[in-house]
Amino acid sequence: MNEIKIIADLKEREQSRVALLEDGKLAEIFVEFNFEVSRTQGDIFKARVETIVPAINAAFVSISAKKQNKNEPHNAFLYLNENERTAQLKSGNELIVQIIKNARKNKAPRVTAKISIPGRWLVLMPDSDEIGVSRRISDPDERKRLKKFAEELSKELNGFGIIIRTAAEGISEEFLRSDFDSMLNLWHDIEDKAKKNSAPCLLYRDTGTLGRVLRDEVSGKIDEIIIDDAEEFETAKNFVERFFPEKPDIKLYTEITPIFEYFGIESEIQKALEKKVWLRSGAYLVFDQTEALTVIDVNTGKFTSAPDMRHTVLATNLEAAEEIARQLRLRSIGGIIIVDFVDMDFREDKAELLKSFEKFLSRDRLKAKVFSITQLGLVELTRKRERPDLKSILTRNCPICEDNGFVEREENIAMNIKRFIRKITGANNSEAFLIQTGTHMASYINEKFIDEWQKEFNRKIFIEGVAGFSWNKYRLEYQGSLEKLELRS
């Protein structure tokens, strides 16, 4: 059994980051920018049908009155063949919808009229009669117990569908009933809000980043949770007390060094944005992400320790397969994936590789399907895409070379600079600080953040642009009295 640890970086109100560690290694990272009121998977809206597109049997629906920022989707995409009600929709009709697929690049988010309310142990589905138990629960007696309980709950409500989640295995009916009651009360609140408000409007925003990770991403035992924000720490304690029969150790992190820096996660995130991934043997992987698919190339590199070429190739491919499975989770890569393993001549070696690859991928909560090796020696697989990939969250097209390269997003660099400022202000009592960075980043921070940062830290903070600085470079140029700093300018 892996040791599961969750590290939550929640101190900066502009950004939330949660890291999931397995046996001390970063397995998954969840990042959200809180200053963007984004439309995310799970959010529920009262929408208005704007346009019917008969050619694809779909509609565009309005989910918000106006964009809050340039990246904020105003419309969403809805298929009309979900049920009789959606099939009869016309322009101007109003209905309750839920985002099931986040906006991606230039694509609008996809919504559904089949609402689902997720809890820790079950999912409540109004207007449905579906009863199901997670396939990951394999014990026949446990499946029978849980299905019987779900059927009894559904009968009480005359038609609500219920899905039992993997985390419900071994959980008492008392806990399951409590979770069910919470979801039912939430649905009634959503219905009441829909009656009182006209479309388009937000009816329900899913829980915060840490709450979703605790609820959705870990079905088994969590050994430790470390949080750097006191308010979120108390919220997590209450959630764990209510929903975790096996209580993890929860700690409040209070050191000056930023929590991700302290645990070595910051450097791992930067590595996850790089194209090349080195393996322990000296072999390496190259990741190429496009809008249509992701291609991964496996190279033997410096690996020469096996007794012959056949064993060198097999050992390289097996090591690569394990790391690829880890990187797909870490980078949140979904959709179509093509892996160009090192060519193998023996059928039994190919069979061993595919079997091992499927085993490594089975550790992933999201479903991945591996297809056979093609005549060109490529392995094709698909992985469910549940959230934006890490690269699209933290980087953007380079403003200089445009589509030919990527740079870190301005908002993420700004958060790195803010964490740096928090670190140095916590270490000394200087009245004023001068941070130098590139001219573009200086203008960006001075326009969007600097006033709030000065209030938050109660110090005079100056961001100065320096021509010639690389895109994400920054440094502390001065700390001391405000009077001396003003004399420098």
N, C-alpha and C positions, 0 to 999 in steps of 0.2 A: 504494500500500500504506500503510495506516494505521500510525502509530507506536504500539505497544502498550506501556504501562507499568503495572506492578502496584505499588500502595502497600499495605503490610500493617501494620495497627495491632494488634499482638499483645502489647504490654507488660503490659496489665491482664489478670490471669488470670481475671477474672470475665466478660470480654467479648472476642470476637475480631471484627475488622472488616477486610475486604479490599476495596480499591477497584480497579476496572479502568478505566484511562484510555486513550482513543483520541485521538491528536493533541492531547493536553493537556486534553481535556474528559472529565468523569466520564461513563462509559458504563454501568457497573453497580456496585452496592455489595452486599456480602455481610456479614450481621451475625448473630452467634450469641452468646447469653448462656451462658457456660460453667458458671455455678453452677446452672443448670437442666439436669439430666441428661435432655435431651429425646430423644424418639424421632424420628429424622430419616430421610429418604429414603435408602435404601441399607443401613440397619442390618438385621441378620439375627438372628432369635430362634428358639428352640425354644418353640413355642406349644402351648397346650392348648385344644381346642374347648370353649367354654362353652355356647353356644346355637346350635341350628340354626333358621333362619327359612325354612321351605319356601315361603312366599308370594313371596319374592324370590330363592329359590335361593341363599341366602347363609348365612354363619355369623359369629358373634362369637367371636373367639379371645382368650385371655388371653396377653399378651406380657410381663407383669411381675408379680411377686408382690404389689406394692403401689405406690401412687403415691409418688414422691419429693417432689412438690410439687403444688399445686392445679392447675397447668397440664399435669401429666404424664398422658398417656393410659395407662390400664391395659389396656383392651381394644382390639382392632383388627377391621376388617371384611374378610371374605374371601368372594369369589364362589366357588361350588362347581362351576361348569361349566368350570373350567380344564382338567381332564383326568379320567381314570377314577379316579385316586386321591382327588382332592378330592371327586368326586361321591359317593363312598361313605363320607365322613366321618360320624362320630357324636359325640355329646357325650362328652367324656372322652378322645377320641383325641389323640395328640400328633403334631406335624409341624414341619418347618422352614419358616419363612416369612420374607419380606423386605418391608420397607415400600417401597411404590411411590408413595404419595401421603401427604404429611404431614397430621397433624391440623390442622383448620382450623375456628376458632371452636368450635361445639358438635359438630362432626363428628369421629368417631374416625378414626385413620389407616387407610388401606387397605393391605392386604398381599396378597402373592401367594405361591403355592407354587413358582412358576417362578423359581428363584434365578438371579441374574446377578452375576458378579464383575467389576467394571470395572477395567481397567488403563489405562495411558497410551495404548496403541495398539489394544487389542482388548478385547472383553468375552467372558468365559468363561461358558457356560451349562450347568451340569450337568443331567443328565436331559433333554437336548434334542438334536435332530439338525439344528437350524437353522444354515445357513451364510449369511452376508450381508456385504455391503460397503456402507459409507455412501454414500447417494445424492449426497452433496456431492463425492465423488470422481468426476469426469466423464470422465477420460481412459480410453478403452476398454482400452488395453493395460495400464494400471496396475490397473484393476479386475480384469482377467483374471489378472494376476500375483498379486494379493492373494487373490482367491477360491481359486485353485489352492493357495496356501500354506495357507489356512485349512482346506481340504478334507483336505490331507495331515495337518495337526495333528489334526483330528477323527478321522480313521481310526486314528491311533496310540492314541487313547483309547477307541475303540469307542463313539462316540455322543455325545461332548460337543459342544454347539453353540458356534459362534464367530462373533462379529460384529466386522468390521474397522471401526475408527473413522476419522473424517475425518483425524485427526492422523497416521495411518499412511501417508498418501500420500508416496511417495518414501523411506520408511524401509527399511533393509536387513533381510533375513530374520534376520540375527544378532540385531538389536535386538528384532525381533518375537518371536523364540523366547525371548529372555530375559524379556520381559514375560509371555509365556504361561506359562513355568515358575514365575514368581512367583505368578501367579493360581492355578495348579494347586496349589502348595504351600499357599496360603492356604485353598483349598477343603478340602484334606485336614485342615488344622488345625481348620476349622469342623466337619467330620464327627466328628473325634475328641472335640471338646468336647461335641458333641450326644450322643454315646454315654455320656459320663461324668457328664452333668448331667441332672436332671429338669426338666420344664417347669413353669412358664414361666421362661425365663432368656435373657439376652442372649448370643449366640454371637459376634457380630462388630459392632464399631462402626466406621463408615466413617471415613476419615482426617479430620484437622482441616480448618478452614476454608481455610487457604492451600493445603494439599495438594489439596483438591477443586477449587479454582479452577485450579491449575496442571494438574491431570489432566483436568478436564472442560470448563472454560469457554473455553479458548483452544486452538484447533487449529493455528494458524499460528505465526509467529515472534513471540517476546516480546523487546522491545528492552531493557527494564530492570526489575529487581525491587528495591524498597527496603523494608527490614524494620527495625522498631525494637526487636526482641528478639534477643539474641545466640544463644540456644539455637535459636530458630526459624530464624534466619539460617543456622546450620550445617546444620540439617535440610534447608532449601531448597537449599543448595549441593549436598548429596549427591543430592537428587532431580533437580536440573538436570543434574548431571554424568552421571547414569544415563540420563535420558530425553529430553534435549534435544540433538540433533545440532548445532543452531545455538545456541551458549551465549549467553544474555542476560547483561548486566552486572548483577551482584548487589552491592548495597551495604547496609551496616549503618548505620542512622540513629542518631545519638548526641546530637543537639541537645536542649536543655531543652524547647523549645517542642514540644507534642504533634504527632506526625507529620501527622495529618489537618488540624490547624490550620495547620501550616507550608505545606502544599501547597494550601490553600484548599478542601479537601474537606468540612470540617465545615459551612461555610456552604452548600455545594451540597446536602448531606443535608437541612438545614433547608428549603431551597427545594423539595426533592422531596416534602416533606410538606404543602406548601401547595396549596390548591385552584386558585389562579390562577397561570398561567405566562405571563410576558410574552415576546413575540417581538421580534427586533431592529427590525422595521418599526414597532412600536407596536401591532400587533394582539396578541391574547392568547387563551389557552385556559383553560377551566374544567373541572376534573376532579371528577366525582361518582362515588364508589365505593360500591356497595351489595353485599349478599351475592349477589344474582343476576347483576348485570352492572355494567359501568362505562360511564358516559356522559361524552362529551367534547364540549364546546361551543366552536365557533370564532367569534371576534368580530373585526371589522376594527379596533375600537378607534380608535387615533390615526393609523392608516395612511391617507395620502391622496396619496402621491407618484406613483402610476400616472397615465397620461394620461386615463383614463376609468374609469367604474364597472366595466365588464367586466374590464379588466386589473387593477384594484384587487382585485376579488374573486378572480380566478384567482391572482394573486401571493400574496394572503393565504392561500388554501387550499393552495398548493404549499409555502409556508414552514411552515404549520401541519402539513402531512402529514409533513414531515421531522422536526419537533420532536416530534410525537406518537409516531413510531417510536422516537425516542430515549427519550422519557419512559416508554414501555411497558417498555423494558428496565431503565431506571434504577429505576422504581418496582416492577418485577417484577409487573406487572399481567397476569393471564391470564384465561381464560374468554371470555365474550361481551362484546364491546365495541361500542358504538354511537357514531359520530362525526357530529355535526351541523355539517357544513361550511357556510360561507356559500352561500346559494342561487345556483346558476348556471343561465343560460337556454340556453346553447349546448352541443349534444351533444359537439362536439369538445373543449370545455373539460372536460367531465365525463370523457371518455375519457382526456385527458391527466392529469387528477388521479389517476384510478385506476391508470394505468400507473406514474406517479411514486410513488404510495403503496406499490405492490407492490415497486418498486425499493428504496425506503428500508427497508422491512420485511425485504428479503432479506438485509440485513447482520446480522440477528438470528440467533443460533444456534438459538433455539426457533422452531418452525414457526408461522407466522401465515397465515391464509387470509382474503383480502378478497373480499367478495361485492359484487354490483352496487349502484348507488345506488337506493334505494327511491323510490316515488312521492312520498314526503314529503321527499325530498332527503337522506336519512340513509345513511351508509355503515356497513354491518355487517361485522364481522370477528371471528374467533376467534384466540386465541393460547394455545399450550400452557401450562398452569400446572404448573411444576416445583417451585416452592418458595413459601413464604408471601410475600405482597406486603410492601413496605417499611412501609406504613402500619400493617398488623396487627402487625408486629414491634416498631415503635417507639412506637405510640400505643395508647390504649384509650379506651373511652367515658368521657366527662366525669362524675366522681362527683357533680357539682352538677346539671347539666342532663341527665345520663344519656344517652339515645339521640340527643339533639339536637346533640351536639358531641363532639369528641375532644380529649384532652390527651396530652402525652408520658408514656410509661410511667415509673413511679417508678424502675425499675432502670436505665433509660437516663439519666435525670437524675442518678442516683447516680454513674454512670460518668463523666458530664461533670464532676461535682464532684470525683471522684477524680483525673481528669486535671488539673484545675485545681490541686488540692493537690500533685500531683507536680511541676507546673510551678513553684509558689512555693517548695516545699521544696528544689527543685534550684537555685533562684536565691539562697538565703540559708541561714544556719545557725541561724535562730531555734529556740528550744527548744519553743515552744508556738504554736498557731494556733487562732483562733476563726473559724469559718465560720458565717455566718448564712444561713438559708433559710426557706421556709415551715414552719409548724408540722407539717404532715403529713409533708413530706419529712424534717424533722429527726428525727421519731419513727421513720420508716422506716429511715434510715441508722444511727441509734443502736442500733436493734434488730438489724439484719442485718450491718452492715459495720464499725462503728467500731473494735471491738477488733482485728480483723485489719489494718485500715489503720494503726493506731498501731504494731503490730508491724512491718509492712512498711516504713513510713517512719522508724521509730525516733524519733518525735516525739510530743508530746502534742497531740492534735487534738480540738477540741471543736466539736460541731455544735449550734447554737442555733436554735430555732424562733422566728420573728417573725411575729406576727399581722399580716395585711394584705399580706404578700409574695405576689406572684403565684405560680402553681403551680410554675414552673420557675426562679424567680429565686434567685440566691445571690450572696454577696459575701464578701470577706475583711474582717472587722471588726477583727482584731488579730493581730499577730505580734510575738513578743518572748519575754521570760522567763516561765516558768511562775508565778513568785512574783507578778509584776505582774498577770498574767491572773487569778489567784485573788483578788487584792485588788479587781478590778473587779466580781466577782460578789457 
